Amino acid sequence: MKISNAVCAAGRTGFFFDDQRAIKQGAKADGASYAGSPVTAGFKAVRQAGEAVSVMLVLEDGQTAFGDCAAVQYSGAGGRDPLFLAKDFMPVIEKHIFPWLVGRSMDSFRALAAELEAFTVGGARLHTAIRYGMSQALLDAVAKAKHRLMCEIIAEEYGLTLKAEEVPIFTQSGDARYDNVDKMIIKEAAVLPHGLINNVKTKLGERGELLWEYVSWLRQRIQRLRLHDSYSPALHLDVYGTIGQVFGNHNYNAMSNYLETLADAAKPFKLRIEGPMDTEDREKQMNALAALTEMVDQRKIPVEIVADEWCNTLEDIKYFADNRAGHMVQIKTPDLGGIGNIVEAVLYCKEKGIGAYQGGTCNETDRSAQVCVHLAMAARPDQILAKPGMGVDEGFMIVYNEMQRIISLLGLKK
């Protein structure tokens, strides 16, 4: 089965592009927006509408496969590719990629994805968002050509065994970190709440007291609202380097002491802390996370450190995993480019005994989220992010429902 035609369309994502550096430097929330001027190249405002490009591939038999090119909320930060705007990148897809693709046989996802990863324009690799969305469309095209589920194609080509079992879903609250937690508990999300702890004064506290109070509240709220004691979600909080801002990026003893107080506040629930520090450098970040992880382990503090910033590509993830820079690594799906890299990253982390968090961003689309569910059902990470958006309901629905469809369809094939 060959691709007979291709077209793309500009779209919106489930959230926004935010200038992370401007926010860290004190840009103030103003309703749904932020006041102040952007500082990261490409931004026209601290917050602007998230954009996507939907790629549609028409097969010879008239079926249409599609995927969505999208980039993370904090584009241009932490070593990532620059802001992804549809007007800038649709011409690249139409001029360079479609001529390469139309007429190609949809026989092997991995072979086509490898070609896409190596594709260059003017000597430069394609933006990660383009590789992300195009590879989604390629997987869908191969699956439709072979009349299989996308997860079946991944399992077959990577030598994996499919299980008709759920992967734990992680929900994120955005700034509505109290009201949205109630939604998570009512819907019995396996992991919650993310929390968006990205400001010392208003969210962490000058001595860490605000986050401690929030963790204590989380414990009490779960125990109050849950319908049965068997519901015991993991608490996973992204602190965006603010713990390092307060206690010192390399003061591992002080950070460990603080993490111990958070773990005590979380009991009996498991606690994960993502991005405790941000050193603004890949090598320094890896070393700092590795040192903190080692101290936490030595002291037997019941908290898992999660790597995120400066751990963007497949090569980064392998580097952090090899050096045990964290107990878990976020595989931030749009940052890896082609979706084959996501599968490779999950499998590598599992091989190294490091937790695999198949994440992503609130700034994706319904389509990219659905395709990511198929990857997770084949590769089996420790958790998958509910996305897009920060409203909980929509992202959880998209990921949960796609997962249940896959489980039911796999059940028919037994």
KOLDOSE-717500 format. One record per residue (C-alpha): x, y, z; residue number from 1; residue in one letter. Coordinates in nm, 3 decimals, decimal comma, always signed. Layout:
<atoms>
px->X&py->Y&pz->Z&i->NUM&aa->A
...
</atoms>
This chain:
<atoms>
px->+0,000&py->+0,000&pz->+0,000&i->1&aa->M
px->+0,140&py->+0,336&pz->-0,109&i->2&aa->K
px->+0,081&py->+0,697&pz->-0,014&i->3&aa->I
px->-0,105&py->+0,861&pz->-0,302&i->4&aa->S
px->-0,134&py->+1,214&pz->-0,164&i->5&aa->N
px->-0,059&py->+1,428&pz->+0,139&i->6&aa->A
px->-0,184&py->+1,751&pz->+0,288&i->7&aa->V
px->-0,144&py->+1,942&pz->+0,613&i->8&aa->C
px->-0,352&py->+2,188&pz->+0,812&i->9&aa->A
px->-0,272&py->+2,442&pz->+1,081&i->10&aa->A
px->-0,426&py->+2,360&pz->+1,418&i->11&aa->G
px->-0,443&py->+2,453&pz->+1,784&i->12&aa->R
px->-0,309&py->+2,257&pz->+2,077&i->13&aa->T
px->-0,468&py->+2,185&pz->+2,414&i->14&aa->G
px->-0,279&py->+2,462&pz->+2,594&i->15&aa->F
px->-0,027&py->+2,741&pz->+2,535&i->16&aa->F
px->+0,335&py->+2,820&pz->+2,460&i->17&aa->F
px->+0,483&py->+2,978&pz->+2,775&i->18&aa->D
px->+0,814&py->+3,160&pz->+2,807&i->19&aa->D
px->+0,956&py->+2,964&pz->+3,101&i->20&aa->Q
px->+1,252&py->+3,196&pz->+3,154&i->21&aa->R
px->+1,025&py->+3,500&pz->+3,177&i->22&aa->A
px->+0,804&py->+3,323&pz->+3,430&i->23&aa->I
px->+1,104&py->+3,219&pz->+3,639&i->24&aa->K
px->+1,225&py->+3,579&pz->+3,628&i->25&aa->Q
px->+0,899&py->+3,701&pz->+3,779&i->26&aa->G
px->+0,638&py->+3,750&pz->+3,504&i->27&aa->A
px->+0,307&py->+3,775&pz->+3,689&i->28&aa->K
px->-0,009&py->+3,584&pz->+3,605&i->29&aa->A
px->-0,282&py->+3,812&pz->+3,470&i->30&aa->D
px->-0,599&py->+3,607&pz->+3,437&i->31&aa->G
px->-0,527&py->+3,335&pz->+3,182&i->32&aa->A
px->-0,232&py->+3,538&pz->+3,053&i->33&aa->S
px->+0,093&py->+3,675&pz->+3,192&i->34&aa->Y
px->+0,197&py->+4,036&pz->+3,227&i->35&aa->A
px->+0,544&py->+4,141&pz->+3,123&i->36&aa->G
px->+0,773&py->+4,097&pz->+2,825&i->37&aa->S
px->+0,908&py->+3,769&pz->+2,684&i->38&aa->P
px->+1,280&py->+3,693&pz->+2,705&i->39&aa->V
px->+1,307&py->+3,373&pz->+2,496&i->40&aa->T
px->+1,370&py->+3,408&pz->+2,122&i->41&aa->A
px->+1,060&py->+3,375&pz->+1,903&i->42&aa->G
px->+0,803&py->+3,465&pz->+2,168&i->43&aa->F
px->+0,580&py->+3,768&pz->+2,109&i->44&aa->K
px->+0,428&py->+3,741&pz->+2,457&i->45&aa->A
px->+0,505&py->+3,548&pz->+2,776&i->46&aa->V
px->+0,204&py->+3,329&pz->+2,695&i->47&aa->R
px->+0,072&py->+3,272&pz->+2,344&i->48&aa->Q
px->-0,162&py->+3,027&pz->+2,176&i->49&aa->A
px->-0,023&py->+2,678&pz->+2,122&i->50&aa->G
px->-0,001&py->+2,577&pz->+1,757&i->51&aa->E
px->+0,011&py->+2,243&pz->+1,576&i->52&aa->A
px->+0,029&py->+2,114&pz->+1,221&i->53&aa->V
px->-0,190&py->+1,818&pz->+1,136&i->54&aa->S
px->-0,037&py->+1,594&pz->+0,868&i->55&aa->V
px->-0,271&py->+1,375&pz->+0,662&i->56&aa->M
px->-0,152&py->+1,094&pz->+0,437&i->57&aa->L
px->-0,397&py->+0,952&pz->+0,183&i->58&aa->V
px->-0,345&py->+0,585&pz->+0,099&i->59&aa->L
px->-0,417&py->+0,424&pz->-0,237&i->60&aa->E
px->-0,741&py->+0,269&pz->-0,111&i->61&aa->D
px->-0,872&py->+0,605&pz->+0,012&i->62&aa->G
px->-0,796&py->+0,562&pz->+0,381&i->63&aa->Q
px->-0,643&py->+0,863&pz->+0,556&i->64&aa->T
px->-0,371&py->+0,837&pz->+0,819&i->65&aa->A
px->-0,279&py->+1,136&pz->+1,029&i->66&aa->F
px->-0,060&py->+1,270&pz->+1,304&i->67&aa->G
px->-0,010&py->+1,607&pz->+1,471&i->68&aa->D
px->+0,314&py->+1,802&pz->+1,485&i->69&aa->C
px->+0,331&py->+1,972&pz->+1,824&i->70&aa->A
px->+0,593&py->+2,106&pz->+2,065&i->71&aa->A
px->+0,613&py->+2,140&pz->+2,441&i->72&aa->V
px->+0,464&py->+2,425&pz->+2,644&i->73&aa->Q
px->+0,808&py->+2,554&pz->+2,740&i->74&aa->Y
px->+0,957&py->+2,558&pz->+2,389&i->75&aa->S
px->+1,299&py->+2,715&pz->+2,353&i->76&aa->G
px->+1,393&py->+2,637&pz->+2,717&i->77&aa->A
px->+1,609&py->+2,368&pz->+2,872&i->78&aa->G
px->+1,800&py->+2,298&pz->+2,550&i->79&aa->G
px->+1,489&py->+2,238&pz->+2,337&i->80&aa->R
px->+1,415&py->+2,333&pz->+1,978&i->81&aa->D
px->+1,274&py->+2,682&pz->+1,919&i->82&aa->P
px->+0,910&py->+2,791&pz->+1,917&i->83&aa->L
px->+0,700&py->+2,587&pz->+1,671&i->84&aa->F
px->+0,471&py->+2,814&pz->+1,468&i->85&aa->L
px->+0,257&py->+2,666&pz->+1,189&i->86&aa->A
px->+0,327&py->+2,947&pz->+0,941&i->87&aa->K
px->+0,702&py->+2,885&pz->+0,969&i->88&aa->D
px->+0,700&py->+2,508&pz->+0,937&i->89&aa->F
px->+0,408&py->+2,410&pz->+0,713&i->90&aa->M
px->+0,608&py->+2,523&pz->+0,407&i->91&aa->P
px->+0,897&py->+2,297&pz->+0,513&i->92&aa->V
px->+0,664&py->+1,997&pz->+0,530&i->93&aa->I
px->+0,495&py->+2,074&pz->+0,199&i->94&aa->E
px->+0,811&py->+2,159&pz->+0,006&i->95&aa->K
px->+1,055&py->+1,900&pz->+0,137&i->96&aa->H
px->+0,880&py->+1,609&pz->+0,312&i->97&aa->I
px->+0,571&py->+1,542&pz->+0,102&i->98&aa->F
px->+0,771&py->+1,496&pz->-0,223&i->99&aa->P
px->+0,991&py->+1,242&pz->-0,040&i->100&aa->W
px->+0,690&py->+1,056&pz->+0,096&i->101&aa->L
px->+0,422&py->+1,045&pz->-0,175&i->102&aa->V
px->+0,450&py->+0,719&pz->-0,369&i->103&aa->G
px->+0,629&py->+0,535&pz->-0,086&i->104&aa->R
px->+0,507&py->+0,192&pz->+0,024&i->105&aa->S
px->+0,384&py->+0,164&pz->+0,381&i->106&aa->M
px->+0,559&py->-0,164&pz->+0,461&i->107&aa->D
px->+0,769&py->-0,088&pz->+0,770&i->108&aa->S
px->+0,722&py->+0,186&pz->+1,027&i->109&aa->F
px->+1,074&py->+0,154&pz->+1,171&i->110&aa->R
px->+1,242&py->+0,184&pz->+0,832&i->111&aa->A
px->+1,042&py->+0,491&pz->+0,734&i->112&aa->L
px->+1,086&py->+0,649&pz->+1,078&i->113&aa->A
px->+1,463&py->+0,601&pz->+1,058&i->114&aa->A
px->+1,470&py->+0,780&pz->+0,723&i->115&aa->E
px->+1,263&py->+1,063&pz->+0,868&i->116&aa->L
px->+1,500&py->+1,099&pz->+1,164&i->117&aa->E
px->+1,796&py->+1,133&pz->+0,928&i->118&aa->A
px->+1,616&py->+1,379&pz->+0,697&i->119&aa->F
px->+1,786&py->+1,717&pz->+0,666&i->120&aa->T
px->+1,691&py->+2,048&pz->+0,505&i->121&aa->V
px->+1,978&py->+2,284&pz->+0,434&i->122&aa->G
px->+2,206&py->+2,061&pz->+0,639&i->123&aa->G
px->+1,986&py->+2,081&pz->+0,951&i->124&aa->A
px->+1,765&py->+1,815&pz->+1,105&i->125&aa->R
px->+1,392&py->+1,868&pz->+1,102&i->126&aa->L
px->+1,237&py->+2,041&pz->+1,403&i->127&aa->H
px->+1,143&py->+1,786&pz->+1,670&i->128&aa->T
px->+0,774&py->+1,877&pz->+1,630&i->129&aa->A
px->+0,781&py->+1,786&pz->+1,260&i->130&aa->I
px->+0,948&py->+1,452&pz->+1,327&i->131&aa->R
px->+0,698&py->+1,388&pz->+1,606&i->132&aa->Y
px->+0,386&py->+1,446&pz->+1,397&i->133&aa->G
px->+0,512&py->+1,297&pz->+1,072&i->134&aa->M
px->+0,614&py->+0,974&pz->+1,246&i->135&aa->S
px->+0,268&py->+0,951&pz->+1,405&i->136&aa->Q
px->+0,116&py->+0,970&pz->+1,057&i->137&aa->A
px->+0,360&py->+0,708&pz->+0,928&i->138&aa->L
px->+0,268&py->+0,464&pz->+1,207&i->139&aa->L
px->-0,101&py->+0,518&pz->+1,138&i->140&aa->D
px->-0,043&py->+0,468&pz->+0,765&i->141&aa->A
px->+0,143&py->+0,138&pz->+0,815&i->142&aa->V
px->-0,126&py->+0,020&pz->+1,057&i->143&aa->A
px->-0,404&py->+0,107&pz->+0,813&i->144&aa->K
px->-0,218&py->-0,053&pz->+0,523&i->145&aa->A
px->-0,189&py->-0,378&pz->+0,723&i->146&aa->K
px->-0,533&py->-0,349&pz->+0,888&i->147&aa->H
px->-0,378&py->-0,363&pz->+1,235&i->148&aa->R
px->-0,380&py->-0,148&pz->+1,546&i->149&aa->L
px->-0,090&py->+0,094&pz->+1,582&i->150&aa->M
px->+0,019&py->-0,080&pz->+1,903&i->151&aa->C
px->+0,028&py->-0,411&pz->+1,713&i->152&aa->E
px->+0,267&py->-0,262&pz->+1,456&i->153&aa->I
px->+0,497&py->-0,137&pz->+1,736&i->154&aa->I
px->+0,487&py->-0,473&pz->+1,915&i->155&aa->A
px->+0,560&py->-0,662&pz->+1,596&i->156&aa->E
px->+0,847&py->-0,442&pz->+1,477&i->157&aa->E
px->+1,014&py->-0,409&pz->+1,820&i->158&aa->Y
px->+0,963&py->-0,770&pz->+1,928&i->159&aa->G
px->+0,729&py->-0,686&pz->+2,217&i->160&aa->L
px->+0,439&py->-0,872&pz->+2,374&i->161&aa->T
px->+0,110&py->-0,689&pz->+2,398&i->162&aa->L
px->-0,088&py->-0,707&pz->+2,722&i->163&aa->K
px->-0,452&py->-0,614&pz->+2,750&i->164&aa->A
px->-0,378&py->-0,428&pz->+3,073&i->165&aa->E
px->-0,388&py->-0,061&pz->+3,173&i->166&aa->E
px->-0,080&py->+0,156&pz->+3,204&i->167&aa->V
px->-0,105&py->+0,392&pz->+3,507&i->168&aa->P
px->-0,225&py->+0,738&pz->+3,402&i->169&aa->I
px->-0,070&py->+1,054&pz->+3,548&i->170&aa->F
px->-0,290&py->+1,365&pz->+3,558&i->171&aa->T
px->-0,167&py->+1,726&pz->+3,581&i->172&aa->Q
px->-0,344&py->+2,011&pz->+3,753&i->173&aa->S
px->-0,201&py->+2,331&pz->+3,616&i->174&aa->G
px->-0,244&py->+2,625&pz->+3,852&i->175&aa->D
px->-0,583&py->+2,491&pz->+3,971&i->176&aa->A
px->-0,386&py->+2,258&pz->+4,197&i->177&aa->R
px->-0,663&py->+2,228&pz->+4,454&i->178&aa->Y
px->-0,989&py->+2,206&pz->+4,257&i->179&aa->D
px->-0,836&py->+1,980&pz->+3,991&i->180&aa->N
px->-0,711&py->+1,734&pz->+4,253&i->181&aa->V
px->-1,073&py->+1,661&pz->+4,344&i->182&aa->D
px->-1,139&py->+1,562&pz->+3,981&i->183&aa->K
px->-0,836&py->+1,332&pz->+3,987&i->184&aa->M
px->-0,946&py->+1,159&pz->+4,305&i->185&aa->I
px->-1,306&py->+1,118&pz->+4,188&i->186&aa->I
px->-1,181&py->+0,963&pz->+3,862&i->187&aa->K
px->-0,923&py->+0,757&pz->+4,051&i->188&aa->E
px->-0,617&py->+0,867&pz->+3,856&i->189&aa->A
px->-0,326&py->+0,638&pz->+3,937&i->190&aa->A
px->-0,074&py->+0,925&pz->+3,968&i->191&aa->V
px->-0,140&py->+1,289&pz->+4,059&i->192&aa->L
px->-0,125&py->+1,596&pz->+4,061&i->193&aa->P
px->+0,189&py->+1,748&pz->+3,891&i->194&aa->H
px->+0,111&py->+2,072&pz->+4,077&i->195&aa->G
px->+0,301&py->+2,320&pz->+3,856&i->196&aa->L
px->+0,530&py->+2,431&pz->+4,141&i->197&aa->I
px->+0,722&py->+2,682&pz->+3,933&i->198&aa->N
px->+0,755&py->+2,981&pz->+4,166&i->199&aa->N
px->+0,934&py->+3,001&pz->+4,500&i->200&aa->V
px->+0,737&py->+3,284&pz->+4,660&i->201&aa->K
px->+0,387&py->+3,169&pz->+4,569&i->202&aa->T
px->+0,412&py->+2,791&pz->+4,536&i->203&aa->K
px->+0,717&py->+2,641&pz->+4,709&i->204&aa->L
px->+0,772&py->+2,893&pz->+4,987&i->205&aa->G
px->+1,092&py->+3,068&pz->+5,091&i->206&aa->E
px->+1,168&py->+2,773&pz->+5,322&i->207&aa->R
px->+0,968&py->+2,516&pz->+5,126&i->208&aa->G
px->+0,673&py->+2,553&pz->+5,363&i->209&aa->E
px->+0,405&py->+2,608&pz->+5,094&i->210&aa->L
px->+0,482&py->+2,282&pz->+4,914&i->211&aa->L
px->+0,494&py->+2,095&pz->+5,246&i->212&aa->W
px->+0,147&py->+2,230&pz->+5,327&i->213&aa->E
px->+0,023&py->+2,128&pz->+4,983&i->214&aa->Y
px->+0,157&py->+1,772&pz->+5,016&i->215&aa->V
px->-0,007&py->+1,744&pz->+5,358&i->216&aa->S
px->-0,334&py->+1,867&pz->+5,208&i->217&aa->W
px->-0,306&py->+1,616&pz->+4,923&i->218&aa->L
px->-0,275&py->+1,329&pz->+5,168&i->219&aa->R
px->-0,576&py->+1,444&pz->+5,366&i->220&aa->Q
px->-0,786&py->+1,515&pz->+5,058&i->221&aa->R
px->-0,728&py->+1,170&pz->+4,909&i->222&aa->I
px->-0,815&py->+1,003&pz->+5,236&i->223&aa->Q
px->-1,131&py->+1,212&pz->+5,267&i->224&aa->R
px->-1,267&py->+1,177&pz->+4,912&i->225&aa->L
px->-1,167&py->+0,825&pz->+4,806&i->226&aa->R
px->-1,445&py->+0,569&pz->+4,802&i->227&aa->L
px->-1,226&py->+0,282&pz->+4,921&i->228&aa->H
px->-0,889&py->+0,239&pz->+5,091&i->229&aa->D
px->-0,751&py->+0,040&pz->+4,799&i->230&aa->S
px->-0,727&py->+0,363&pz->+4,597&i->231&aa->Y
px->-0,371&py->+0,472&pz->+4,676&i->232&aa->S
px->-0,232&py->+0,702&pz->+4,406&i->233&aa->P
px->+0,131&py->+0,801&pz->+4,377&i->234&aa->A
px->+0,199&py->+1,171&pz->+4,440&i->235&aa->L
px->+0,412&py->+1,318&pz->+4,164&i->236&aa->H
px->+0,506&py->+1,687&pz->+4,186&i->237&aa->L
px->+0,702&py->+1,887&pz->+3,931&i->238&aa->D
px->+0,892&py->+2,163&pz->+4,112&i->239&aa->V
px->+1,074&py->+2,319&pz->+3,813&i->240&aa->Y
px->+1,405&py->+2,358&pz->+3,994&i->241&aa->G
px->+1,261&py->+2,562&pz->+4,280&i->242&aa->T
px->+1,396&py->+2,334&pz->+4,554&i->243&aa->I
px->+1,746&py->+2,402&pz->+4,423&i->244&aa->G
px->+1,669&py->+2,776&pz->+4,417&i->245&aa->Q
px->+1,585&py->+2,769&pz->+4,790&i->246&aa->V
px->+1,835&py->+2,517&pz->+4,926&i->247&aa->F
px->+2,113&py->+2,538&pz->+4,665&i->248&aa->G
px->+2,145&py->+2,333&pz->+4,347&i->249&aa->N
px->+2,444&py->+2,144&pz->+4,489&i->250&aa->H
px->+2,351&py->+2,141&pz->+4,857&i->251&aa->N
px->+2,241&py->+1,779&pz->+4,845&i->252&aa->Y
px->+2,222&py->+1,742&pz->+5,221&i->253&aa->N
px->+1,983&py->+2,035&pz->+5,260&i->254&aa->A
px->+1,770&py->+1,919&pz->+4,969&i->255&aa->M
px->+1,760&py->+1,564&pz->+5,107&i->256&aa->S
px->+1,651&py->+1,693&pz->+5,447&i->257&aa->N
px->+1,369&py->+1,883&pz->+5,283&i->258&aa->Y
px->+1,265&py->+1,587&pz->+5,066&i->259&aa->L
px->+1,246&py->+1,376&pz->+5,380&i->260&aa->E
px->+0,995&py->+1,618&pz->+5,533&i->261&aa->T
px->+0,786&py->+1,599&pz->+5,215&i->262&aa->L
px->+0,798&py->+1,218&pz->+5,219&i->263&aa->A
px->+0,677&py->+1,218&pz->+5,579&i->264&aa->D
px->+0,393&py->+1,454&pz->+5,486&i->265&aa->A
px->+0,292&py->+1,228&pz->+5,196&i->266&aa->A
px->+0,273&py->+0,903&pz->+5,395&i->267&aa->K
px->+0,124&py->+0,652&pz->+5,331&i->268&aa->P
px->+0,136&py->+0,756&pz->+4,965&i->269&aa->F
px->+0,440&py->+0,718&pz->+4,740&i->270&aa->K
px->+0,608&py->+1,049&pz->+4,655&i->271&aa->L
px->+0,790&py->+1,154&pz->+4,337&i->272&aa->R
px->+0,963&py->+1,489&pz->+4,292&i->273&aa->I
px->+1,038&py->+1,598&pz->+3,936&i->274&aa->E
px->+1,308&py->+1,851&pz->+3,854&i->275&aa->G
px->+1,433&py->+1,940&pz->+4,205&i->276&aa->P
px->+1,700&py->+2,166&pz->+4,059&i->277&aa->M
px->+1,778&py->+2,327&pz->+3,723&i->278&aa->D
px->+2,145&py->+2,400&pz->+3,665&i->279&aa->T
px->+2,088&py->+2,541&pz->+3,314&i->280&aa->E
px->+2,338&py->+2,290&pz->+3,173&i->281&aa->D
px->+2,305&py->+1,926&pz->+3,061&i->282&aa->R
px->+2,625&py->+1,793&pz->+3,221&i->283&aa->E
px->+2,577&py->+1,983&pz->+3,545&i->284&aa->K
px->+2,214&py->+1,875&pz->+3,564&i->285&aa->Q
px->+2,303&py->+1,509&pz->+3,520&i->286&aa->M
px->+2,572&py->+1,527&pz->+3,789&i->287&aa->N
px->+2,348&py->+1,711&pz->+4,032&i->288&aa->A
px->+2,059&py->+1,468&pz->+3,989&i->289&aa->L
px->+2,292&py->+1,169&pz->+4,020&i->290&aa->A
px->+2,440&py->+1,306&pz->+4,342&i->291&aa->A
px->+2,101&py->+1,382&pz->+4,495&i->292&aa->L
px->+1,965&py->+1,041&pz->+4,393&i->293&aa->T
px->+2,264&py->+0,870&pz->+4,554&i->294&aa->E
px->+2,219&py->+1,061&pz->+4,880&i->295&aa->M
px->+1,845&py->+0,991&pz->+4,891&i->296&aa->V
px->+1,919&py->+0,621&pz->+4,842&i->297&aa->D
px->+2,192&py->+0,617&pz->+5,105&i->298&aa->Q
px->+1,960&py->+0,777&pz->+5,358&i->299&aa->R
px->+1,671&py->+0,552&pz->+5,252&i->300&aa->K
px->+1,439&py->+0,848&pz->+5,206&i->301&aa->I
px->+1,115&py->+0,719&pz->+5,048&i->302&aa->P
px->+1,103&py->+0,961&pz->+4,757&i->303&aa->V
px->+1,172&py->+0,910&pz->+4,386&i->304&aa->E
px->+1,365&py->+1,177&pz->+4,196&i->305&aa->I
px->+1,242&py->+1,234&pz->+3,841&i->306&aa->V
px->+1,466&py->+1,380&pz->+3,569&i->307&aa->A
px->+1,314&py->+1,625&pz->+3,322&i->308&aa->D
px->+1,497&py->+1,945&pz->+3,226&i->309&aa->E
px->+1,806&py->+1,899&pz->+3,008&i->310&aa->W
px->+1,706&py->+1,537&pz->+2,952&i->311&aa->C
px->+1,528&py->+1,586&pz->+2,622&i->312&aa->N
px->+1,651&py->+1,356&pz->+2,345&i->313&aa->T
px->+1,695&py->+0,979&pz->+2,328&i->314&aa->L
px->+2,069&py->+1,033&pz->+2,373&i->315&aa->E
px->+2,006&py->+1,249&pz->+2,681&i->316&aa->D
px->+1,777&py->+0,987&pz->+2,832&i->317&aa->I
px->+2,036&py->+0,714&pz->+2,783&i->318&aa->K
px->+2,301&py->+0,939&pz->+2,937&i->319&aa->Y
px->+2,092&py->+1,015&pz->+3,246&i->320&aa->F
px->+1,984&py->+0,651&pz->+3,282&i->321&aa->A
px->+2,341&py->+0,523&pz->+3,249&i->322&aa->D
px->+2,447&py->+0,753&pz->+3,533&i->323&aa->N
px->+2,135&py->+0,693&pz->+3,745&i->324&aa->R
px->+2,054&py->+1,063&pz->+3,741&i->325&aa->A
px->+1,716&py->+1,010&pz->+3,899&i->326&aa->G
px->+1,500&py->+0,712&pz->+3,992&i->327&aa->H
px->+1,272&py->+0,787&pz->+3,697&i->328&aa->M
px->+1,313&py->+0,975&pz->+3,369&i->329&aa->V
px->+1,044&py->+1,173&pz->+3,198&i->330&aa->Q
px->+1,033&py->+1,084&pz->+2,831&i->331&aa->I
px->+0,885&py->+1,412&pz->+2,712&i->332&aa->K
px->+0,742&py->+1,279&pz->+2,391&i->333&aa->T
px->+0,755&py->+1,584&pz->+2,157&i->334&aa->P
px->+1,118&py->+1,650&pz->+2,254&i->335&aa->D
px->+1,233&py->+1,315&pz->+2,116&i->336&aa->L
px->+1,123&py->+1,384&pz->+1,761&i->337&aa->G
px->+1,021&py->+1,062&pz->+1,590&i->338&aa->G
px->+0,795&py->+0,842&pz->+1,801&i->339&aa->I
px->+1,022&py->+0,542&pz->+1,749&i->340&aa->G
px->+1,262&py->+0,719&pz->+1,985&i->341&aa->N
px->+0,992&py->+0,714&pz->+2,253&i->342&aa->I
px->+0,968&py->+0,336&pz->+2,231&i->343&aa->V
px->+1,348&py->+0,307&pz->+2,237&i->344&aa->E
px->+1,367&py->+0,536&pz->+2,542&i->345&aa->A
px->+1,108&py->+0,339&pz->+2,740&i->346&aa->V
px->+1,279&py->+0,010&pz->+2,663&i->347&aa->L
px->+1,624&py->+0,148&pz->+2,750&i->348&aa->Y
px->+1,508&py->+0,281&pz->+3,088&i->349&aa->C
px->+1,348&py->-0,051&pz->+3,172&i->350&aa->K
px->+1,668&py->-0,233&pz->+3,075&i->351&aa->E
px->+1,868&py->-0,005&pz->+3,308&i->352&aa->K
px->+1,627&py->-0,041&pz->+3,599&i->353&aa->G
px->+1,520&py->+0,325&pz->+3,578&i->354&aa->I
px->+1,154&py->+0,422&pz->+3,595&i->355&aa->G
px->+1,009&py->+0,520&pz->+3,256&i->356&aa->A
px->+0,757&py->+0,802&pz->+3,263&i->357&aa->Y
px->+0,612&py->+0,843&pz->+2,913&i->358&aa->Q
px->+0,518&py->+1,205&pz->+2,948&i->359&aa->G
px->+0,471&py->+1,486&pz->+2,705&i->360&aa->G
px->+0,310&py->+1,823&pz->+2,743&i->361&aa->T
px->-0,025&py->+1,989&pz->+2,803&i->362&aa->C
px->+0,049&py->+2,166&pz->+2,474&i->363&aa->N
px->-0,024&py->+1,862&pz->+2,253&i->364&aa->E
px->-0,338&py->+1,753&pz->+2,068&i->365&aa->T
px->-0,595&py->+1,480&pz->+2,101&i->366&aa->D
px->-0,431&py->+1,294&pz->+1,812&i->367&aa->R
px->-0,077&py->+1,294&pz->+1,949&i->368&aa->S
px->-0,216&py->+1,176&pz->+2,284&i->369&aa->A
px->-0,401&py->+0,886&pz->+2,120&i->370&aa->Q
px->-0,094&py->+0,771&pz->+1,929&i->371&aa->V
px->+0,113&py->+0,789&pz->+2,249&i->372&aa->C
px->-0,132&py->+0,551&pz->+2,416&i->373&aa->V
px->-0,056&py->+0,293&pz->+2,147&i->374&aa->H
px->+0,317&py->+0,332&pz->+2,210&i->375&aa->L
px->+0,263&py->+0,287&pz->+2,584&i->376&aa->A
px->+0,046&py->-0,021&pz->+2,543&i->377&aa->M
px->+0,327&py->-0,185&pz->+2,348&i->378&aa->A
px->+0,634&py->-0,060&pz->+2,540&i->379&aa->A
px->+0,474&py->-0,061&pz->+2,892&i->380&aa->R
px->+0,624&py->+0,245&pz->+3,070&i->381&aa->P
px->+0,563&py->+0,291&pz->+3,443&i->382&aa->D
px->+0,315&py->+0,571&pz->+3,378&i->383&aa->Q
px->+0,172&py->+0,775&pz->+3,092&i->384&aa->I
px->+0,067&py->+1,138&pz->+3,102&i->385&aa->L
px->-0,298&py->+1,238&pz->+3,057&i->386&aa->A
px->-0,286&py->+1,504&pz->+2,787&i->387&aa->K
px->-0,344&py->+1,756&pz->+2,638&i->388&aa->P
px->-0,458&py->+2,051&pz->+2,848&i->389&aa->G
px->-0,454&py->+2,132&pz->+3,218&i->390&aa->M
px->-0,823&py->+2,078&pz->+3,289&i->391&aa->G
px->-0,784&py->+1,709&pz->+3,386&i->392&aa->V
px->-1,119&py->+1,594&pz->+3,247&i->393&aa->D
px->-1,037&py->+1,621&pz->+2,879&i->394&aa->E
px->-0,684&py->+1,481&pz->+2,884&i->395&aa->G
px->-0,777&py->+1,196&pz->+3,116&i->396&aa->F
px->-1,076&py->+1,110&pz->+2,898&i->397&aa->M
px->-0,871&py->+1,101&pz->+2,576&i->398&aa->I
px->-0,594&py->+0,881&pz->+2,717&i->399&aa->V
px->-0,817&py->+0,656&pz->+2,931&i->400&aa->Y
px->-1,073&py->+0,596&pz->+2,657&i->401&aa->N
px->-0,813&py->+0,516&pz->+2,391&i->402&aa->E
px->-0,651&py->+0,274&pz->+2,633&i->403&aa->M
px->-0,982&py->+0,100&pz->+2,702&i->404&aa->Q
px->-1,059&py->+0,073&pz->+2,328&i->405&aa->R
px->-0,723&py->-0,096&pz->+2,272&i->406&aa->I
px->-0,778&py->-0,336&pz->+2,563&i->407&aa->I
px->-1,121&py->-0,435&pz->+2,432&i->408&aa->S
px->-1,002&py->-0,479&pz->+2,073&i->409&aa->L
px->-0,705&py->-0,689&pz->+2,184&i->410&aa->L
px->-0,952&py->-0,902&pz->+2,379&i->411&aa->G
px->-1,136&py->-0,983&pz->+2,058&i->412&aa->L
px->-0,818&py->-1,125&pz->+1,908&i->413&aa->K
px->-0,743&py->-1,380&pz->+2,179&i->414&aa->K
</atoms>
